[in-house]
Amino acid sequence: MKGNEILVLAGVILENNESGYERLGKILRLSPSQVFNATNSLSHRKLIKKTKYNNTVKFEPLKTNCFEFFIHCLKYVFPLKIQAKAFGIQTLNINDKTVNLYGTDIYVWPYEKGDVFGTAIVPIHKNIPVLSLKKMGYYNFFIALDMLRSGNPRNVKEGIKYISKVLGLKNE
């Protein structure tokens, strides 16, 4: 699985079926062909359902499957990689509630226009920092995924709670 597939899956979940290859690509800063390939893979993995209407394609997340994937598989497919200190965009906090991995460090996705200095965490996809600055929903969603990737029990609990809410599922 590739990072752009997680990026596209987030787009399918957060854009409420207002999809299509070109539109989703524009939002996520991917080409329509990258979105096409990612949605084919996600459909094959049973994480989304693709429906064709005339000349339009719509995508629907298979919510329970997505939840299971995020909770049980994400940390193995995309393990958290910690790097040296850098400027970037703060991660591992939802709604201004900082949740630290180890002690009191601040964690960031490295980004040259970031205004926070902290321990760098490699994002699942390189477009996540830019997308997170544009849309708060994406920012919080990717922070929740980082919480799940962290393995820290408190982080995982907060991540599960947030992902459940976004998917419209009961907190399992």
C-alpha positions as CSV (number, residue, x, y, z in Angstrom):
1,M,0.0,0.0,0.0
2,K,1.2,3.5,-0.8
3,G,0.8,6.8,1.0
4,N,-1.3,8.3,-1.8
5,E,-3.9,5.5,-1.2
6,I,-4.3,6.7,2.4
7,L,-4.5,10.3,1.2
8,V,-7.2,9.3,-1.3
9,L,-9.1,7.3,1.3
10,A,-9.1,10.3,3.6
11,G,-10.5,12.4,0.7
12,V,-13.2,9.8,0.0
13,I,-14.1,9.8,3.7
14,L,-14.0,13.5,4.3
15,E,-15.5,14.8,1.0
16,N,-18.9,13.1,1.5
17,N,-19.3,11.4,-1.9
18,E,-18.6,14.7,-3.7
19,S,-15.9,12.9,-5.6
20,G,-14.6,12.2,-9.1
21,Y,-11.0,11.7,-10.2
22,E,-10.3,15.2,-11.2
23,R,-12.1,17.0,-8.3
24,L,-10.5,14.7,-5.7
25,G,-7.1,15.1,-7.3
26,K,-7.4,18.8,-7.2
27,I,-8.3,18.8,-3.5
28,L,-5.5,16.3,-2.6
29,R,-2.9,17.8,-5.0
30,L,-2.7,14.5,-7.0
31,S,-3.2,13.9,-10.7
32,P,-6.4,12.3,-11.8
33,S,-4.4,9.2,-12.8
34,Q,-3.0,8.9,-9.3
35,V,-6.5,9.1,-7.9
36,F,-7.7,6.5,-10.4
37,N,-5.0,4.1,-9.5
38,A,-5.5,4.7,-5.8
39,T,-9.3,4.2,-6.0
40,N,-8.8,1.0,-7.9
41,S,-6.5,-0.3,-5.2
42,L,-8.8,0.8,-2.4
43,S,-11.7,-0.8,-4.1
44,H,-9.8,-4.1,-4.5
45,R,-8.9,-3.9,-0.8
46,K,-12.6,-3.4,0.0
47,L,-12.1,0.0,1.6
48,I,-14.2,1.9,-0.8
49,K,-17.1,1.2,-3.2
50,K,-16.9,2.9,-6.7
51,T,-20.2,3.7,-8.4
52,K,-20.5,5.0,-12.0
53,Y,-23.2,7.5,-13.0
54,N,-23.2,8.4,-16.7
55,N,-19.7,10.0,-17.1
56,T,-19.2,10.5,-13.3
57,V,-17.6,8.2,-10.8
58,K,-18.5,8.5,-7.1
59,F,-16.7,6.9,-4.2
60,E,-18.2,5.6,-0.9
61,P,-16.1,4.5,2.0
62,L,-16.9,1.1,3.5
63,K,-16.8,2.5,7.0
64,T,-16.5,-0.6,9.1
65,N,-13.7,-1.9,6.9
66,C,-11.9,1.5,7.0
67,F,-12.2,1.5,10.8
68,E,-10.7,-2.0,11.1
69,F,-7.9,-1.1,8.7
70,F,-7.0,2.1,10.6
71,I,-7.2,0.5,14.0
72,H,-5.5,-2.8,13.3
73,C,-3.3,-2.4,10.2
74,L,-2.1,1.2,9.8
75,K,0.7,1.0,12.4
76,Y,2.2,-2.0,10.6
77,V,1.8,-0.6,7.0
78,F,2.9,2.9,8.0
79,P,5.0,2.7,11.2
80,L,5.7,6.0,12.9
81,K,9.2,7.2,11.8
82,I,10.7,9.8,14.1
83,Q,13.4,12.1,12.8
84,A,15.6,14.9,14.1
85,K,14.1,18.2,15.2
86,A,12.7,20.5,12.5
87,F,10.3,23.3,11.8
88,G,6.9,22.1,10.7
89,I,3.2,21.7,11.4
90,Q,2.3,20.2,14.8
91,T,0.9,16.7,15.0
92,L,-0.3,14.4,17.7
93,N,-2.8,17.0,19.0
94,I,-6.6,17.1,18.4
95,N,-8.6,20.2,19.3
96,D,-5.5,21.9,20.9
97,K,-5.1,18.9,23.3
98,T,-1.5,17.9,23.0
99,V,-0.9,14.2,23.3
100,N,2.8,13.3,23.6
101,L,4.5,10.1,22.8
102,Y,7.3,10.3,25.2
103,G,7.5,13.0,27.8
104,T,6.9,16.6,26.8
105,D,8.2,16.8,23.2
106,I,6.3,18.5,20.5
107,Y,5.9,16.6,17.3
108,V,5.7,18.0,13.8
109,W,5.4,17.0,10.2
110,P,8.5,18.7,8.6
111,Y,7.4,21.6,6.4
112,E,9.5,24.6,5.3
113,K,6.6,27.0,6.0
114,G,5.8,25.5,9.4
115,D,6.0,27.7,12.5
116,V,6.5,25.1,15.2
117,F,9.8,23.6,16.2
118,G,9.8,20.0,17.4
119,T,10.7,16.4,16.8
120,A,9.9,15.5,13.2
121,I,7.5,12.6,12.3
122,V,7.4,11.5,8.6
123,P,3.9,12.0,7.4
124,I,2.1,9.1,5.6
125,H,2.2,11.2,2.4
126,K,4.2,14.3,1.5
127,N,1.1,16.4,0.7
128,I,-0.3,16.0,4.2
129,P,1.3,19.2,5.7
130,V,0.0,21.4,2.9
131,L,-3.4,19.9,2.8
132,S,-3.6,20.2,6.6
133,L,-3.0,23.9,6.4
134,K,-5.9,24.3,4.0
135,K,-8.5,22.2,5.6
136,M,-8.9,21.6,9.4
137,G,-10.8,18.4,8.8
138,Y,-7.8,16.8,7.1
139,Y,-5.5,18.2,9.7
140,N,-7.4,16.5,12.6
141,F,-7.9,13.3,10.6
142,F,-4.2,12.8,9.9
143,I,-3.3,13.7,13.5
144,A,-5.7,10.9,14.5
145,L,-4.0,8.5,12.1
146,D,-0.6,9.5,13.7
147,M,-2.1,8.7,17.1
148,L,-3.0,5.2,15.9
149,R,0.5,4.8,14.4
150,S,2.2,5.9,17.6
151,G,1.2,2.7,19.5
152,N,1.0,4.8,22.7
153,P,-2.2,3.6,24.5
154,R,-3.5,7.1,25.4
155,N,-2.9,8.3,21.8
156,V,-4.5,5.2,20.3
157,K,-7.6,5.7,22.5
158,E,-7.9,9.3,21.4
159,G,-7.3,8.3,17.7
160,I,-10.0,5.6,17.9
161,K,-12.5,8.0,19.4
162,Y,-11.9,10.6,16.7
163,I,-11.9,8.1,13.7
164,S,-15.1,6.5,15.1
165,K,-16.7,10.0,15.1
166,V,-15.6,10.9,11.6
167,L,-16.8,7.5,10.2
168,G,-20.1,7.8,12.1
169,L,-19.5,4.6,14.0
170,K,-20.0,3.9,17.7
171,N,-16.8,4.1,19.6
172,E,-15.8,0.4,19.6
